[in-house]
């Protein structure tokens, strides 16, 4: 998370490898069996940042925009073969993302368990139901924005 002009090539490649290339490799490994059996669910983790750009997020936001578009394209390709594809798009989550330890100022953010609950909901829907895209936000806003 830094301005584009400060982003080193290795930082760029790492983010793209994690958020973009890993989707290809993991999905390519599991999707053929899902299609063959006519049942399965690919659930990706996007981000609200994928549709809401911000300064310092050129690589991260772009990679998460990819996740959203890729997930929709894949859904359109495989849903008629019994395979669901969903993207859960959380807002700010309390994590050690970016090498920063959470502080009291992060108390307003979603907990990782909130995101896990959203994923559980999405994959727990009946076979005839597809929740393709789910945004998850905290109800609380930072005190500076009130």
The 8 nearest C-alpha neighbors of each residue, nearest first, counted from 0:
[[1, 55, 56, 97, 2, 59, 58, 57],
 [0, 2, 55, 3, 6, 5, 56, 54],
 [1, 3, 55, 5, 4, 6, 54, 56],
 [2, 4, 6, 5, 57, 1, 55, 58],
 [3, 5, 2, 6, 7, 1, 55, 57],
 [6, 4, 3, 2, 7, 1, 55, 8],
 [5, 7, 3, 4, 10, 1, 2, 8],
 [6, 8, 10, 9, 5, 11, 4, 3],
 [7, 9, 11, 10, 12, 6, 13, 5],
 [10, 8, 12, 11, 7, 13, 6, 14],
 [11, 9, 13, 7, 8, 12, 14, 6],
 [10, 12, 8, 14, 9, 13, 15, 7],
 [13, 11, 9, 15, 10, 14, 16, 8],
 [12, 14, 16, 10, 15, 11, 9, 17],
 [15, 13, 17, 11, 16, 12, 18, 10],
 [14, 16, 12, 19, 18, 17, 13, 11],
 [17, 15, 20, 13, 14, 19, 18, 12],
 [16, 18, 14, 21, 15, 19, 13, 20],
 [17, 19, 15, 16, 62, 14, 21, 20],
 [20, 18, 15, 22, 21, 16, 17, 62],
 [19, 21, 16, 23, 22, 17, 15, 18],
 [20, 22, 24, 23, 17, 19, 25, 16],
 [23, 21, 20, 25, 19, 24, 26, 18],
 [22, 24, 20, 21, 26, 25, 27, 19],
 [23, 25, 21, 27, 22, 26, 28, 20],
 [26, 24, 28, 27, 22, 23, 21, 29],
 [25, 27, 29, 28, 23, 30, 24, 22],
 [26, 28, 24, 25, 30, 29, 23, 31],
 [27, 29, 25, 26, 30, 24, 31, 32],
 [30, 28, 26, 27, 31, 32, 25, 33],
 [29, 31, 33, 26, 32, 27, 28, 34],
 [32, 30, 34, 33, 29, 35, 27, 28],
 [33, 31, 35, 34, 30, 29, 36, 37],
 [34, 32, 39, 30, 38, 36, 35, 31],
 [33, 35, 37, 31, 32, 36, 80, 30],
 [36, 34, 32, 33, 37, 31, 38, 80],
 [35, 37, 33, 34, 38, 32, 39, 81],
 [38, 36, 81, 34, 80, 35, 33, 82],
 [39, 37, 81, 82, 33, 36, 34, 40],
 [40, 38, 82, 33, 83, 41, 81, 37],
 [39, 41, 83, 82, 84, 42, 122, 38],
 [40, 42, 84, 83, 85, 43, 39, 26],
 [43, 41, 85, 86, 84, 40, 44, 87],
 [42, 44, 86, 85, 45, 87, 41, 70],
 [45, 43, 87, 86, 88, 46, 42, 66],
 [44, 46, 88, 63, 66, 87, 86, 67],
 [47, 45, 88, 48, 89, 49, 63, 90],
 [46, 48, 49, 88, 90, 50, 89, 51],
 [49, 47, 51, 46, 60, 50, 52, 63],
 [50, 48, 64, 63, 60, 47, 46, 51],
 [49, 51, 48, 47, 64, 52, 60, 46],
 [52, 50, 48, 49, 47, 53, 60, 46],
 [51, 53, 48, 60, 50, 56, 49, 54],
 [54, 52, 56, 55, 51, 57, 48, 60],
 [53, 55, 56, 2, 52, 57, 1, 3],
 [56, 54, 2, 1, 0, 57, 53, 3],
 [55, 57, 59, 60, 54, 53, 0, 58],
 [58, 56, 60, 59, 55, 61, 3, 54],
 [57, 59, 61, 56, 60, 62, 11, 14],
 [60, 58, 62, 56, 61, 57, 63, 14],
 [61, 59, 49, 48, 63, 56, 62, 57],
 [62, 60, 64, 58, 63, 59, 57, 49],
 [61, 63, 65, 59, 64, 60, 18, 58],
 [62, 64, 49, 66, 60, 65, 45, 61],
 [65, 63, 49, 61, 67, 66, 62, 60],
 [64, 66, 62, 63, 68, 67, 69, 61],
 [67, 65, 63, 69, 64, 68, 45, 70],
 [66, 68, 64, 70, 65, 69, 45, 71],
 [69, 67, 65, 71, 70, 66, 72, 64],
 [68, 70, 72, 66, 71, 67, 65, 73],
 [71, 69, 73, 67, 68, 72, 66, 74],
 [70, 72, 74, 68, 73, 69, 75, 67],
 [71, 73, 69, 75, 74, 70, 68, 76],
 [72, 74, 76, 70, 75, 71, 69, 77],
 [75, 73, 84, 71, 76, 72, 77, 78],
 [74, 76, 72, 73, 77, 78, 71, 79],
 [77, 75, 73, 74, 78, 72, 79, 80],
 [78, 76, 80, 74, 79, 82, 75, 73],
 [79, 77, 82, 80, 81, 74, 83, 75],
 [80, 78, 81, 77, 82, 76, 75, 74],
 [79, 81, 77, 78, 37, 82, 34, 38],
 [82, 80, 37, 38, 78, 79, 83, 77],
 [83, 81, 39, 78, 38, 77, 40, 80],
 [82, 84, 40, 78, 41, 39, 74, 129],
 [85, 83, 41, 74, 40, 42, 131, 70],
 [86, 84, 131, 42, 132, 43, 130, 41],
 [85, 87, 43, 132, 44, 42, 45, 131],
 [86, 88, 133, 44, 45, 132, 134, 43],
 [87, 89, 46, 45, 134, 47, 133, 135],
 [90, 88, 135, 46, 134, 47, 136, 87],
 [89, 91, 136, 47, 135, 46, 92, 88],
 [90, 92, 108, 109, 89, 93, 136, 137],
 [93, 91, 109, 108, 110, 94, 90, 111],
 [92, 94, 110, 108, 109, 105, 101, 111],
 [95, 93, 96, 92, 101, 100, 111, 110],
 [94, 96, 100, 99, 98, 101, 97, 93],
 [97, 95, 94, 98, 99, 100, 93, 92],
 [96, 98, 99, 95, 0, 94, 100, 1],
 [99, 97, 96, 95, 100, 94, 101, 0],
 [100, 98, 95, 97, 96, 101, 94, 102],
 [99, 101, 95, 102, 98, 94, 96, 97],
 [102, 100, 105, 95, 93, 94, 99, 103],
 [103, 101, 104, 105, 100, 106, 99, 93],
 [102, 104, 105, 106, 101, 107, 100, 93],
 [103, 105, 102, 106, 107, 101, 141, 142],
 [106, 104, 103, 102, 107, 108, 101, 93],
 [105, 107, 103, 108, 104, 102, 93, 109],
 [106, 108, 105, 139, 141, 140, 109, 137],
 [109, 107, 92, 91, 106, 105, 93, 137],
 [110, 108, 92, 137, 93, 113, 91, 111],
 [109, 111, 112, 113, 93, 92, 108, 114],
 [110, 112, 114, 113, 115, 92, 109, 93],
 [113, 111, 115, 110, 114, 116, 109, 117],
 [114, 112, 116, 110, 111, 115, 109, 117],
 [113, 115, 117, 111, 112, 116, 118, 89],
 [114, 116, 112, 118, 117, 113, 119, 111],
 [117, 115, 119, 113, 114, 118, 112, 120],
 [118, 116, 114, 120, 119, 115, 121, 113],
 [119, 117, 115, 121, 120, 116, 122, 114],
 [120, 118, 116, 122, 117, 121, 123, 115],
 [119, 121, 123, 117, 118, 122, 116, 124],
 [122, 120, 118, 123, 119, 124, 130, 117],
 [121, 123, 119, 120, 124, 118, 40, 42],
 [124, 122, 120, 121, 119, 125, 118, 126],
 [123, 125, 122, 121, 128, 126, 120, 129],
 [126, 124, 128, 127, 123, 129, 122, 121],
 [125, 127, 128, 124, 129, 81, 123, 38],
 [126, 128, 125, 129, 124, 81, 83, 130],
 [129, 127, 125, 126, 124, 130, 83, 131],
 [130, 128, 131, 83, 127, 124, 85, 126],
 [131, 129, 132, 121, 85, 128, 133, 124],
 [130, 132, 85, 129, 86, 84, 133, 71],
 [133, 131, 86, 85, 130, 87, 134, 88],
 [132, 134, 87, 88, 135, 86, 131, 130],
 [135, 133, 88, 89, 87, 136, 132, 47],
 [136, 134, 89, 88, 90, 133, 137, 114],
 [137, 135, 90, 89, 138, 134, 109, 91],
 [136, 138, 139, 109, 108, 135, 140, 107],
 [139, 137, 136, 140, 107, 109, 108, 135],
 [138, 140, 137, 107, 141, 108, 136, 142],
 [139, 141, 107, 142, 144, 138, 145, 137],
 [140, 142, 143, 144, 107, 139, 145, 104],
 [141, 143, 145, 144, 140, 107, 139, 104],
 [142, 144, 141, 145, 140, 104, 107, 139],
 [145, 143, 142, 141, 140, 139, 107, 104],
 [144, 142, 143, 141, 140, 139, 107, 138]]
